[in-house]
């Protein structure tokens, strides 16, 4: 009996065990499915987060790269991809991806030290990151590299790199530097002449000879006048460029009165050169909206240039103004020596002069007249262009929008 009971008990225990095992197997299956579902959900979340991150980084205007500790690029945003054109970036070492080692240097320094690095790189056209697309000549970039705050699980750090195109600023700085260099050069010449005559007068006692002293002083005055003219012109350019252009005194004025003013001011030159000046204005009552002071200066510089560059008798000068659709067109023409076609693209540059003119020695320009003209017109929202057939017609053509001009 006891044996039967024992067998029965054993059977019951076995049955219970079987039930337990069965139940356990079910639970394991269920938890495996749960784990898989979690894994899927996590992967999906990760994918979504990555897509969202890429979307945000693609929206950045600057090129953005993520680089691993072995200096391999792991991510490149839209701006970086278009900056480097057809070149493959992701999974390439930075030294290979960047054509010029100077571009990689800042980043590699950051990788080596772990310290953030910001550096400005100026490159020649051939090694621009834009490759064949680069057409701006010397190009400038700011490389900003810093390690991302580190993940806690001991993974290697990732470094983010921002590459910002600062070529436009670089060019503006260059123009300013050139301006200062040219201005100093232009001022140095008359100053040296004045100093030379002063030395003669004082050290060599020429002051005792009134005739000679008077001659020297007259020359000195001429050069002092030139210095003041250059300084005046530079101040006008600087005013026009400093944003004060927004503070132009815009008011309606009759363009005809502007022409009348400048012809009066140039009357003696016109008479001496026996120049023939014709004014073409289909609507003599045409009213412009603008700063009359600058428009007078624009016209004066253009007509004076025509006369100054052709100091002989019989020159023909034309000044015109007419409505043309939504714009007003203003022009100044002459039939003088003209401007060689190779010089035309540079003619509005500060201190630019055509050296080849025979009469250049006698022409006392500052080389700033046309720069003033261009900036004043641009401040009024207009444009100026020039064409020249030497001996036939040199034409400066201005177009200004009607509301403004
Ligand atoms: P400048 O003060 O020397 O006249 P501008 O800037 O007014 O300087 O002109 C720059 C140069 O452009 C002049 O030195 C001259 O060589 C050339 N130029 C301008 N206008 C004319 C013109 N109507 N005919 C021939 N050359 C011109």
Boltz pocket constraint, residues with backbone or C-beta under 6 A from the ligand:
constraints:
  - pocket:
      binder: B
      contacts: [[A, 301], [A, 302], [A, 305], [A, 306], [A, 309], [A, 334], [A, 336], [A, 337], [A, 338], [A, 339], [A, 347], [A, 349], [A, 352], [A, 353], [A, 354], [A, 355], [A, 357], [A, 364], [A, 365], [A, 366], [A, 367], [A, 368], [A, 369], [A, 370], [A, 371], [A, 394]]
      max_distance: 6.0
